[in-house]
């Protein structure tokens, strides 16, 4: 792909001038919108494989409405965009198990050139569809997935019904939580799913984790617990997840916990109660926006997952505010974003860990309909920046062009190349 495929600088400059921003498009790398109305398009989370192994095809979700919660009968189409053929859209299937923040876990299976997977619903249970986009061969696993191991052989998943009950926008409608009054269910937990055989088993329950690690709550029986944000490390030797709990009054705290693939060697990595977005840097290091201790300020910290309790702050005073952070291949560059600022602008950016410099990738308008009262509105459009396999391209979700949520492609070769 060459640079003439992207928006011209003059066209982009006109867009930013229309938005009334102080920055010029000349300050940013080339960007173009790769999906079109009347349908709405997005991918979702930042820690999934969206690009094919050759950087040609980009996975994407498509619906015909926005700005309300999905209902059990709402269907989402999954498909892929051909970046080398005029951004042609090819539908791959449909799902009735999806949410605004994380879609349906649509992603390429690591190690495969042609297989993708996504979650769906069959009657009263969630399942996982696996499709070979070249042969058309399709199969169904009788358990949904969340995070996939780097060798593509297994995955892990929380209870999506509990997740939907506690944090709409991350779980799925259609299969209600059957234990809504139970603080820490013994039957809900994290399951491991074999992607070949489809066999699954629960590694540990919410009750197991609650009993293993203390948590802050004046009335433990009135607190509701759930798991979210699971992610396997780059070698498949550990996985991480967030254990969260909320009181009836709305107080919300978090532990970050890691474990071996078989559910053993469970370790409380961040115990302060204050953890947000994170990513594995390598097999034993996690970058997280957090407060390592209650008496510290929020920031980006690298934590050693070795039981030592070691951590170091990254980008102090430059990486400011919560964002969806990932390391580009090679771990020199951190790709990140922001929530919207007082001017209703979101800021995708890169941080160079060698020089401490921050490079802005654009200014994306997020209008009021996507943020009603709180940035935690479930149908908000976070940028969730995702990099290609080569690390030279980035996609974001944004309604900044006035055409609803759509995918945009940013060429970052001029910065990192």
C-alpha positions in Angstrom: 0.0 0.0 0.0 1.4 3.4 -0.9 0.7 6.8 0.4 -1.5 8.0 -2.5 -4.1 5.5 -1.3 -4.7 7.7 1.8 -6.6 10.9 2.1 -4.7 13.8 0.6 -3.2 16.3 3.1 -5.5 19.0 1.7 -8.6 16.9 2.2 -7.7 16.0 5.7 -6.8 19.6 6.5 -10.2 20.6 5.4 -11.7 18.1 7.8 -9.7 19.3 10.7 -10.4 23.0 9.8 -14.1 22.1 9.8 -13.8 20.7 13.2 -12.2 24.0 14.4 -9.2 22.4 15.9 -5.9 24.1 16.5 -3.8 21.4 14.9 -3.3 21.0 11.2 -3.5 17.7 9.3 0.1 18.3 8.2 1.0 17.5 11.8 -0.4 14.0 11.5 0.3 10.9 9.4 -2.0 10.0 6.5 -5.4 8.7 7.5 -8.4 7.4 5.5 -11.9 6.0 6.3 -12.1 2.4 5.1 -15.8 1.7 5.8 -18.9 3.6 4.5 -22.5 4.3 5.5 -25.4 3.6 5.5 -24.2 0.8 7.8 -22.2 1.4 10.9 -18.8 -0.3 11.4 -16.4 -0.9 14.2 -14.0 -3.6 15.5 -13.9 -3.1 19.3 -11.0 -4.0 21.6 -7.4 -3.2 21.1 -5.8 -6.5 22.0 -7.1 -8.8 19.2 -5.7 -9.7 15.8 -7.7 -7.6 13.4 -5.3 -7.7 10.5 -4.6 -10.8 8.4 -1.1 -12.2 8.4 -0.2 -10.2 5.3 -1.8 -7.0 6.4 -4.2 -7.1 3.5 -7.6 -7.9 5.2 -9.1 -6.1 8.2 -11.8 -7.7 10.2 -14.9 -5.6 11.1 -18.4 -5.7 12.6 -21.4 -4.2 10.8 -24.9 -3.1 12.2 -27.7 -0.9 11.0 -28.2 1.1 14.2 -26.3 2.7 17.0 -26.7 4.6 20.3 -28.7 2.0 22.2 -28.1 -1.3 23.9 -28.1 -4.4 21.8 -31.3 -6.6 22.2 -31.3 -10.4 22.1 -32.7 -10.3 18.6 -30.3 -7.8 17.1 -28.0 -9.3 14.5 -24.5 -8.1 13.8 -22.7 -9.0 10.6 -19.0 -9.9 10.7 -16.8 -9.4 7.7 -13.5 -8.2 6.3 -12.2 -5.3 4.3 -9.7 -5.7 1.5 -7.2 -2.9 1.7 -5.7 -3.8 -1.7 -9.1 -3.8 -3.5 -10.7 -0.4 -2.9 -11.6 -1.4 0.7 -14.1 -4.0 -0.6 -16.3 -5.4 2.2 -16.9 -9.2 2.3 -19.4 -10.5 4.8 -18.3 -13.7 6.6 -21.3 -14.5 8.9 -23.6 -13.1 11.6 -23.9 -13.2 15.3 -26.4 -12.5 18.1 -23.7 -12.4 20.8 -22.1 -9.0 20.6 -21.6 -5.7 22.4 -20.4 -2.2 21.6 -17.1 -2.2 23.3 -15.7 -5.6 22.3 -17.9 -6.7 19.4 -18.2 -10.5 19.3 -14.4 -11.2 19.9 -14.0 -11.4 16.1 -10.3 -12.1 15.4 -7.8 -14.1 13.3 -6.6 -17.3 15.0 -2.9 -16.9 15.7 -0.7 -19.0 13.5 -3.4 -19.5 10.9 -3.4 -17.7 7.5 -7.1 -18.1 6.9 -9.1 -19.0 10.1 -11.1 -16.4 12.0 -13.4 -16.9 15.0 -16.2 -15.0 16.7 -18.8 -15.6 19.4 -22.5 -16.2 18.6 -25.6 -17.5 20.4 -27.5 -20.7 19.8 -30.9 -20.5 21.5 -30.0 -20.2 25.2 -26.2 -20.6 25.1 -23.3 -18.7 23.8 -21.0 -20.5 21.3 -17.9 -19.8 19.1 -17.9 -20.0 15.3 -14.6 -20.8 13.5 -14.5 -20.1 9.8 -11.8 -20.7 7.2 -12.2 -17.6 4.9 -10.4 -19.4 2.0 -12.2 -22.8 2.0 -15.4 -21.7 3.6 -15.2 -24.5 6.1 -17.1 -23.6 9.3 -17.4 -25.3 12.7 -18.9 -24.4 16.0 -17.5 -24.8 19.5 -20.1 -25.1 22.3 -18.4 -22.5 24.4 -17.6 -18.8 23.7 -14.0 -17.4 23.9 -12.4 -14.2 25.0 -8.6 -14.4 24.7 -6.7 -16.8 22.4 -3.3 -18.3 23.1 -0.5 -17.3 20.8 -0.3 -20.8 19.3 -4.0 -20.7 18.4 -4.7 -24.0 20.2 -6.7 -22.8 23.2 -8.6 -19.9 24.6 -10.0 -18.6 27.9 -13.3 -17.0 28.7 -15.3 -15.5 31.6 -19.0 -15.9 32.1 -20.5 -13.5 29.6 -23.9 -13.4 31.2 -22.5 -12.2 34.5 -20.3 -9.8 32.6 -23.3 -8.3 30.8 -25.2 -8.0 34.1 -22.3 -6.1 35.8 -20.9 -4.1 32.9 -23.2 -3.7 29.9 -21.2 -3.1 26.8 -18.8 -6.0 27.5 -21.1 -9.0 27.9 -23.9 -10.2 25.7 -27.7 -10.0 25.8 -29.9 -13.1 25.4 -28.7 -15.4 28.1 -29.5 -13.9 31.5 -27.3 -14.3 34.6 -29.0 -17.1 36.5 -27.4 -16.1 39.8 -28.0 -12.4 39.9 -28.3 -12.2 43.7 -25.2 -14.4 44.4 -22.2 -12.3 45.4 -19.5 -14.7 44.3 -20.9 -17.7 42.4 -19.1 -21.1 42.7 -20.1 -22.1 39.2 -19.0 -18.9 37.3 -15.3 -18.5 36.6 -12.7 -18.6 33.9 -13.0 -21.5 31.5 -10.3 -22.9 29.2 -11.5 -23.9 25.7 -9.6 -26.3 23.4 -10.0 -24.7 19.9 -9.5 -28.1 18.1 -11.8 -30.4 20.1 -14.1 -27.8 21.6 -13.7 -29.3 25.0 -13.9 -26.8 27.9 -13.4 -26.8 31.7 -13.6 -24.2 34.4 -10.1 -23.4 35.8 -11.4 -21.6 38.9 -14.5 -19.9 40.0 -15.3 -16.4 41.2 -15.8 -17.8 44.7 -12.3 -19.4 44.5 -10.6 -16.0 43.8 -12.7 -14.1 46.3 -11.7 -16.5 49.1 -8.0 -16.6 48.0 -7.4 -12.8 48.0 -8.7 -10.2 50.4 -10.7 -7.3 49.0 -11.9 -4.0 50.3 -15.6 -4.0 51.2 -17.4 -3.1 54.5 -20.1 -5.6 53.8 -18.7 -8.5 51.7 -22.1 -10.2 51.2 -23.5 -7.2 49.5 -20.7 -7.0 47.0 -21.1 -8.5 43.5 -18.0 -9.9 41.8 -17.1 -10.6 38.1 -14.1 -11.2 35.8 -13.2 -9.2 32.8 -10.3 -8.3 30.4 -8.6 -11.6 30.0 -5.3 -11.8 28.0 -2.8 -14.6 27.4 0.9 -13.6 27.4 3.1 -13.7 24.2 4.5 -17.2 25.0 1.3 -18.8 26.3 2.9 -19.5 29.7 0.6 -17.1 31.7 -2.7 -15.3 31.4 -4.0 -12.2 33.2 -7.5 -11.1 34.1 -9.2 -8.4 36.2 -11.3 -9.4 39.2 -13.8 -6.6 39.9 -16.5 -6.0 42.5 -19.1 -3.4 43.0 -21.3 -2.5 46.0 -25.0 -1.6 45.7 -24.0 2.0 46.1 -21.8 1.8 43.0 -18.3 1.6 44.4 -16.1 -0.2 42.0 -12.6 -1.7 42.7 -10.3 -4.0 40.8 -7.5 -6.6 41.4 -5.2 -7.7 38.6 -4.4 -11.4 38.8 -2.3 -13.8 36.7 -2.2 -17.6 36.4 -0.7 -20.5 34.6 -2.6 -21.9 31.6 -4.0 -24.7 33.8 -5.3 -22.3 36.4 -2.5 -23.0 38.9 0.1 -20.6 40.4 -2.5 -17.8 40.8 -0.8 -14.5 41.7 -2.2 -11.2 42.8 -0.2 -8.7 40.7 -1.9 -5.4 41.6 -3.7 -5.3 44.9 -4.4 -1.6 45.3 -7.9 -1.8 43.8 -7.1 0.7 41.1 -6.4 -0.9 37.6 -7.6 0.0 34.2 -6.3 -0.9 30.7 -3.2 -3.0 30.3 -1.1 -5.1 27.8 1.6 -7.8 28.1 4.9 -6.4 27.1 6.6 -9.8 27.1 6.1 -13.1 28.8 6.7 -11.7 32.3 5.9 -8.0 32.1 2.6 -6.1 32.0 2.1 -2.4 31.2 -1.0 -1.1 33.0 -2.7 2.2 33.7 -3.0 1.9 37.5 -2.2 3.0 41.0 0.3 0.4 42.2 -0.5 1.6 45.8 -3.5 3.5 47.1 -1.3 6.5 48.1 0.1 6.9 44.5 -1.1 8.8 41.5 -2.5 7.1 38.4 0.0 6.4 35.7 1.4 3.9 33.3 3.5 1.3 35.1 5.3 -1.9 34.0 4.8 -4.7 36.5 7.0 -7.8 36.8 4.9 -10.9 36.9 7.4 -12.9 39.0 6.2 -12.4 42.6 8.8 -9.7 43.3 6.3 -6.8 43.4 8.6 -4.7 41.2 7.2 -2.0 39.0 8.5 1.1 37.1 6.6 4.1 35.8 6.6 4.7 32.0 6.2 8.1 30.3 5.5 10.2 33.4 4.1 13.5 32.4 3.9 12.5 28.7 1.5 9.5 28.8 -1.3 11.3 30.6 -4.7 9.9 31.3 -6.3 6.5 30.8 -5.9 4.9 27.4 -5.9 1.6 25.4 -2.2 0.8 25.3 -0.3 -1.7 23.3 3.4 -2.3 22.3 4.2 -2.3 18.6 6.4 -5.3 17.5 9.9 -4.8 19.0 8.5 -3.1 22.2 10.1 0.3 21.4 6.8 2.1 20.6 3.6 2.3 22.7 0.4 2.8 20.7 -2.2 4.5 22.8 -5.3 6.8 22.8 -7.3 9.1 25.1 -10.9 9.6 26.1 -12.4 12.8 24.7 -11.1 16.0 26.1 -13.0 19.2 27.0 -13.1 20.0 23.2 -14.8 16.6 22.5 -11.6 15.4 20.9 -9.9 12.0 21.2 -6.1 11.7 20.6 -4.5 8.6 19.2 -0.8 8.7 19.7 2.5 6.9 19.8 5.1 7.0 22.6 8.8 6.4 21.9 10.2 4.6 24.9 13.8 5.4 23.8 13.4 9.1 23.5 10.4 9.8 25.7 8.7 11.7 22.8 5.0 11.5 22.0 3.7 11.6 18.4 0.1 12.6 17.8 -1.7 10.6 15.1 -4.8 12.7 14.7 -7.6 14.6 16.4 -10.9 12.7 16.3 -14.2 14.4 17.2 -16.5 12.4 19.4 -19.9 14.1 19.3 -22.3 14.2 22.3 -24.7 11.5 21.2 -21.9 9.0 21.8 -21.3 10.2 25.4 -24.4 10.8 27.4 -23.6 11.9 30.9 -20.5 9.7 31.4 -17.6 8.3 29.4 -18.8 4.9 30.7 -21.8 5.0 28.4 -21.8 1.5 26.8 -22.3 2.7 23.2 -19.6 5.3 23.3 -17.0 5.0 20.6 -13.5 4.5 22.0 -10.7 4.6 19.4 -9.2 1.3 20.6 -6.1 1.7 18.3 -5.0 -1.6 16.8 -1.8 -2.2 14.9 -1.2 -4.4 11.8 1.1 -7.5 11.9 3.9 -5.4 10.4 3.4 -2.7 12.9 3.2 -0.1 10.2 -0.6 0.5 10.0 -3.2 1.3 12.7 -6.9 1.2 12.7 -9.3 3.1 15.0 -13.1 3.3 15.4 -14.5 6.8 15.2 -17.6 8.8 14.1 -15.4 11.9 13.5 -16.5 12.3 9.9 -20.1 12.7 10.7 -21.1 9.3 9.2 -21.5 7.3 12.4 -19.0 4.9 13.8 -16.6 3.8 11.0 -13.2 2.3 10.7 -10.2 4.5 9.9 -6.7 3.5 8.7 -3.6 5.4 9.8 -0.2 4.9 8.0 2.5 5.3 10.7 5.5 4.3 8.6 6.7 7.8 8.5 7.1 7.7 12.3 8.2 4.2 13.1 9.5 2.9 9.8 
